[in-house]
């Protein structure tokens, strides 16, 4: 495939602007041999209008037609060859093997949402039939189903060039919901984005999708045009707290405010209980170090905070963890900007008078070393914001509480998180309900004796949590429930069969389970 650097505006390729962006080799920092044209405001607006024009036709396609579109995208992604993976590796410094797995996850997400469309439960069909003889007043025929909210703007993530980017989870969920997507490519991997966007465009043509169902634009400053355009009805974002908050505020200040589903910041606490450390402290230290350095720490679920109770077991564990962290090699990060932010975070921790450095090597090359810090739990309990700050990279802070009560107080002062993990033995768990209840308030996913740097894509997964982990704790950006973010309920009162969505017709042509007069059933109404 020839990389053009042109924007995808509906079914057209466009390069009207004068601003040209470079893609860089993540390891060497050298410019790659392609140039990408930043979209003009007019091009961005045209993409939004194309999405609006496509919405009515696309949202009313039969679920089976949208499912075939998603499966066609998946097939096109799977067909992207080793040349593509090598290119993506050059842009991100991620190993080809990791990218091959991520490609499979990305196509798998598309196929999973195709399954959701055929299953039909996402429609939330509810029917309360008329009760004309009810006293003192009759009841009308009332039927509810969910439809797409409208065109969605999606911002690509830096750390997952496939699974959270052009054809990633937000795009898959929005397209499944019946919402056209206008995607803003991340500047860290624009060539990779063009390959994937072209795959989506091919799938759209093969399956006869409406023009404008998908667009992609490049740019460093063009995102605001998408968020503020009146055609856009929701935003999906994965990135920094600063970036997510800026988009959230923009969307709220529109004449017609719209929801922003932003995944932004999480330090993913690991709570270590005494009996677990007593029985398997060295093993936990090894496994936890593996989790901290995995992918150079560039996961939103990276364990950035370790919490335990002072005692000989915790002291021995920290010594083992220090040795494990110190033995791990430096790695190249996704790009120079992320490396710079990582080093700034390390400097802030190193300069804090009440935070001790246990392991870490300062470097002045293009690689990031793993670091381990230690702090007293009272800092967290008293609201020290530095301990709440995500340091995106292979670093973690071990917090030591003086007692179980001190541990509880430290966690009480913690902000919202994507994940919270308990490392515990059965004896530890006997009196743990209060701790679990607290973690339920703080995080979207609770793990027991596992590590959070792995997110399964399935029906039960929650990848979300209270602010600032996400901007809306009621949803998830991974798993089939992610489709709910881009749907809204509509009630039809006394409508004729011909004008109802298929999900609400008496004959139940989709064959889905519906709540009919308070009973779940697949039977047609008679």
N, C-alpha and C positions, 0 to 999 in steps of 0.2 A: 504494500500500500504506500502511495506517495503522500507524505505529510504536507499539507498546504498552509496550515496556520489560519485558515479562514473560519469564521464563525458559522455555526449551523443555525439558520433562521428558517424554521419550518422545513420545507423540502429544498431550500436554496442554500448555497454557500455564499458568504458575503464578507468583504474586506474593504469597508468604506473609510476607516479611520487612518490617521497618520501615525498613531502610537504603536510601536512594534515592541513586543516582549520577547525575551530570550528564555530558552530552557537550558538548564545547566546540568552538567555531569555532577552528581551528588558527591562523588569521591574526590575528583580532581578539581572541581569548581570551574572547569572550562565550559565555554558555551558550546552547546550542541548545534549541529548545522541546520537549524530550523528557526523560523521567525513566526510569531503569532500576532495577529492583528487585534488589538484591543477594540472591543465593540464600541461604536458610538452610541450616544443616547438614543438616536433614532433607530439604530439596529436593535438595541435592547427593547425599545418600545414596540418595534415591529414584531419581535419574538413573542412579547406578552400578548399583543393583539391577535397573533396567529393562534396562540394557545386558547384565548377566549373564543375565537371563531370555531375552534375544533371541539370545544367542551360539550356543546349540546349533543352533537352526533356521537362523540366518543363515550360520554357518560351513559348514553342510552343504548349502546351496543349490548348484545346479550353477553352474559358473563363468559360463556364459552368462547366468544370471539376475542375478548380481551385475554382470556387464558391462552389462546393460541398465539397471540402477539407476544406475551411474556415468554412462552416456550420458544418462540422463534428467536427472541433476544438471547435466551440461554444457549441455544444451538450456535448462534453466531459468536458468542463469547467463548464457548468451548473450542470453536474452530480457530481462534487466534493462536498463532503458532509460537515456536520458540524465539523467532525473531522479535515478536512483540514482547515476550517476557524479558528478553535481553535488553530491549529498549527501556522497558519500565524499570528494570534493575539499575540501569545507568542513571535514570532520573531520580531515583529514590534511595539507592544503595541497599535496597532490600534484596536478599538472595533470591535467585531464580526459583529455588524450591519453595520458598515462602510465597512468592507471587503465584506459582502454579497452584498451590493450595488455596490462595485467596481468590484466584479465578474460579476454582470449583465452588467455593462458598458463594461467590457472586452469582454464578449461573444457578446454583442450588436455591438461592433466595427467590429468583424469578420463578423457578418451577414450583417452589413451595407456595407462592402466592397464586399461581395458576390452580393449584389444588384447593386453596381457600375459595377462589372464585367458583369452582365447580361444586364445592361443598355447600356454599350459600349461606352459612351461618353469619357471615359478616353483614348481611343485609338486615339482620335483626327484625325479621318480619313478625308483626303482631296484628292480630285481627280481633276486634270486638264487634260481633254482628249486631244488627239492629234489634232492639226490644221495643216494638211498637206498642205493646200492651202494658208496658211497665207503668206502675203508679208510684208517685203522683205524676211523674213525667216520663214520656217515652225516651229511649236512647237511640241516637242515630247510629248508622253503620260507620265504624271508625277503623281505619287501617293504617298502620305505620310501617315504613321501611326507611332504609338509609341510602342516600345518594351522595356522590362526590361533592365536595364543597366548591370546586372550581379549579382554575389553574393554580399550580403550586410552583414556587421558586425554591430550588434546592441548591445549597452551597456545598461544594466538595470538600472533603476532609484531607488533611495533609498526610496523615499516618496510614491510611488505607486507600491506596490509589485505585483500588477496584471495589472492594466490598462496601466502602462508605463514600463512594465518589460517583462517577458519571452514571453507572448502572447499579449503584449501591442500594442499600436498604430503603432510603427515603424515596428514591426514584421508583423502585419496585413497588413500594406500598402505595404511592400516589397513583401510578399507572393502574395498579390493581383496583383502586377505589374509583377509577373513572375520571381521574384528574390529569389533564395534560401537564407536562413538566417543562419549565424553563430552567436549565441547569447552568450555574456559574462555575466554570472549571477552576480548580485550584492552580495557582501559578507554579507550584512545585513539581507538577507532572502533566504539563499541557500536551505533550506528544502522546502520552498514554491515554489522556482524555480523548484526543482526536480519534485514535484507533477505536475506542469503546463507543464514542458517539456515532461513528460511521457504522458500527455493528448494529446499533439501535435503529439507525436510519434504514439500513438494509432490511431489518426485520419488519419495520413499519411498512415499507413498500411491498414486501412479500405477502403480508397479511391484510393489505388494503386499509390501513388505518388512515383516519382523516389527516389532512395536511395540518401541521402545527401541533401534532400530539407531542412532539419532542423538539426542543431547540437547545443549543448550547452556545454560550458566549464566553469569550476570554476578557480578562481585564483585572486591574488592581483597584479601580475606583468605581466600577460600573454597577456593583451590587446594589447600591442605594436606589438606582433607577428601577431595578426589579422590585425591591421591597415596597417602594412608593407607588408603583404603577397600579391604577385602579382595577386592572384585570386580574391581578394576583390576589388570591383569596387565602393563602396560607404559605408559610415558609418552613423549610426544613434546614437545619444548620448543625454541623458538627465542628467544633473548634474551641477557641479560647473563651474564657469568661468575658474578657473585654470585647471581643468581636460579637459574641452572642448577645451581650447586653446592649450593644450599639444597635444591632438589628431589631432586638425586642423593643427598644425605645422608639425607633423609626416606625415600626409597624403600629405601635400604640398611638403615635401622634398623627397618623393618617386621618383624613376626614372620615373614612370608614376603617376603623381599626381592624386588624386581622390577627389571627393567632400565629405565634412563632413557636415551633417545636425545636428547641435548641438544646443540644448536649454540650456542656461547657467545661465543668471542672469537678474533679473528684480525687480524693487522696486514698480512698478505699482501705479503711483501717483493718488491720489484722489483730484480733484480740487473742492473746496467748494465755491459756489458763494453766494453773500450776501442775496438775497431775500429768497433763500432756507433755510439759517440759521435762518433768521428772522421768518419764518413761522413754521419750524419744527426742530429747532436745537437739542432739547433733543432726538427726535426720531432718527435723523441722528447719534448722538453720540452713542446711544444704538446699532443701526444696524451696525455701523462701528466697534465698539468694538467686536460685534459678528463675524464679518469678520476677524478681526485681530487675534482672538484667536482660530478660527475654526481649528480643527485638530492640535492644538498646533502650529499654524502658519506655518505648514510644507507644504505649497503649493507654487508653483512657481508664482502663481497669488496673493499671500498675499499682502495686501495694506501696503507697507513699507514707504510710504511718503504721507503726507496730506498737501495740499497747500491752504492757504486762505489769505484774505486781512484783515489787522488790523482794528479793530472796536469793538464796544460793542457786536455785534452778535458773532464774532469770539472768543472773550474773554470768553463769556458765554458758547459757544460750547466747548472750550478747558477745562473749568472747569467741564462740564458734562462728557466729554470723559475721563478726568482724573479719575473721580469717577467710571465710568463704568469699565475702565481698572483695577483700584485698587481692584474692587470687584470680578474680575474673578479669579477662582482657578488656582493653578499650575497644570501642566500636565506632564506625562512621554513622552519623545521624542522617536524617532524611535530607536536610539541607543546612546551609550555613546559618540561616536565620534561627532555626530551631536550636542549633548548637550554641549560638550566642545567648538565646533566652535561657538555656539550661545552665550555662556558666553564670549568668546573672543571678539565677535562683540559688546556685551553690554559694556564691559570694554573700548573699543575704543571710543564708544559714550560718556560714562560717564566721561572719562578723557579729552574730548575735551573742551578747555576753553570757547568756544562760544556756547556750546550746554547744555541746561538745562534739568535736569531730573524732569519730572512731576509725574511719577508713576512708581513703580517697586520695587520688593523685592529681595535682594540678597539671594541666597540659596546655601547650600553646600551638598544637598542631590541629588537624581537622578531625580529631577523634575525641570521644567522650568516655571518661573513666567512670566506673561505679563508685558511689559514695554512701557512707553510713554515718548518721548523726545520732546524738542522744540528748534527750531533754527530760526535765522533770514534768510529771503530769499536771502539776499545778499551773504551768504555762498554758496548757490547753484548757483547763478548767476555768482559768481567769480570762480567757478570750484572746490570747495572743494570736493575732491574725497571721503571723508568719507561719505558724504551724498548720494553719488552714489552707495555705497557698499551695496549689499544685506546682511541683517542679517537674516539668515534662522531660523525663529521661531516667537513667538507671540510678536513682537516688531514693533513699528512704530514711525516715526519722524514727528511732526507737524511743518511746515514751515510757518512763518508769513511774508507776503509782506506788504510794506507800502502803496501800491496803486495797481490799476489794471495794470498799466504799470510795476510795480515791479514784480507782479505775472507773467506777460508775459516774463520778462527778466529771472526770475528764471527757468521757463519751457524751455526757449531757451537754457539754459546751461545744460539741462538734457540729459543723454545718452538715447539710444534706449531701448524701453520697450515692454513687451508682451501686456500690457493693459494700458489704461489711462481712467479715469472716471470723468465725470462732474456730480456734484450734483447741480441741478439748477431748478428754476421755470421758467415759460414762460417769465416773465419780465426779468430774467437774460439772456435769450437766444436771445433777440432782436438784440443785437450788439455783437454776439459771433462768427461770422464767422472767424475772424482772429485767435481767440483762437482755434477753431476747426481745422483750417488749420495747425496750429502749432502742435497740437496733432496728426494729420494725419502723419506728418513727423516723429514723435517720437515713435509711437506705432502701433501694428498690429491689436488690437481690441479696439474700442472706445465704452464706455458704458455711458449711460445717466440714472441717478437715479437708479443705481443698484450697485452691488458689485462684484468684479472680481473673488472671490473664488468659482467659479463654471464654468465649461467649457462644454458646450453642444457638443455632438458628432453628427455632421450633415453636410450637404453640404456647408453651408455658414460660418461655424466657421473658424476663423484664430487664431491659437496658434503659433505665431511667431512675429518677429519684427526686427527692426534694431539692429545692434551690440551694446551691448553685449547680448541682449536678445536671439538672435540666430546668428549663423554664416552665414546664408543666408536668408535675409528678403523676398526673393521671394517665400518662401514656408511656410508650416504650418505642425506641428506635430500632430494636432488633426483635424478631419473632413476628408471628402472624397478627398479634394484637396491634402492631404498628399501623395497620390499615385504618384503625379507628380514628387516628388523628386527622384523616382527610375525608371523613364522612360526616354527614349531618342528618338527623332524623326529619322525616316529613310525614305528616298525618293527612290522610285523604278522608273526607267526611261525605258520605252519601254519593260517592263517585260511581259512574257506570263501569262495568267490567272492561269495556274497550279502552278506557282511559287510564286504567290502573297499571302500575308496573307488574310484570309477570309474577314477581314474588308475592303479590297480594291478590291475584285473581283466584276465584273459587276453585278452578281446575288445578291449581298449583302446577303449572307446566314445568317449573324447574325441579320439582320433586324434592323440595327442601323441607326441613323441619321448621314449623311455624308455631307461635304461641297463639292458639285460637280459643278465645273465651277462657283463657287461663290454663289451657292444657297444651303441652307440646305434642304436635302431631304432624305427620306427613300426608295425612288423608285429605283428599279434596273436600271442599264444602259442598253440601247438597242442598 
